[in-house]
């Protein structure tokens, strides 16, 4: 430990090497979260529709992706998708597609639980007012489900941010990659990996505290 030297780390180093990776990690997290929630909501509605031709494909999608390691899906998309499309695909685009598709399976289960947490009477009330299934879900059930599941959705998003470090496997320039490049340039890999771990901890712990406060406020509203 006495041989550790953090003196090379300054704002210039962080802006030159780490900032680009940090912004991509945030971009990947936000895009995958929004896309995952959108696709996951559709999958949840399909699984709750009661129609076998909708339930079957949605269940297969969710159960399959939840049974495969994320890093394996990242490699599959990065290596195999260009072979199918015949077009080269950069690591960043590949990561965005992978995380959006993969996280949709997890957000789907959260949304399904959220929808089921809404009292059946709310659905029956919508039908009694002459609403269709789509209108009832869109105007009555989903707004309540989002409120009920908001802390869980945000917690999954924190996990998603942590998982963005896995794009390191395909060479995408994320937050971890930025620290690695800085470590190689200054020949201080141990120090940069330690600082990277602290940065991930501070970000995720801070967000977890915010989610906990939000959960308390939602509980008070209920």
Secondary structure as GFF3:
##gff-version 3
##sequence-region A 1 222
A	DSSP	alpha_helix	11	13	.	.	.	ID=ss1
A	DSSP	pi_helix	14	18	.	.	.	ID=ss2
A	DSSP	alpha_helix	19	48	.	.	.	ID=ss3
A	DSSP	alpha_helix	52	65	.	.	.	ID=ss4
A	DSSP	alpha_helix	70	85	.	.	.	ID=ss5
A	DSSP	alpha_helix	91	117	.	.	.	ID=ss6
A	DSSP	alpha_helix	120	128	.	.	.	ID=ss7
A	DSSP	alpha_helix	133	136	.	.	.	ID=ss8
A	DSSP	pi_helix	137	141	.	.	.	ID=ss9
A	DSSP	alpha_helix	142	163	.	.	.	ID=ss10
A	DSSP	three_ten_helix	164	170	.	.	.	ID=ss11
A	DSSP	alpha_helix	175	185	.	.	.	ID=ss12
A	DSSP	alpha_helix	189	221	.	.	.	ID=ss13
###
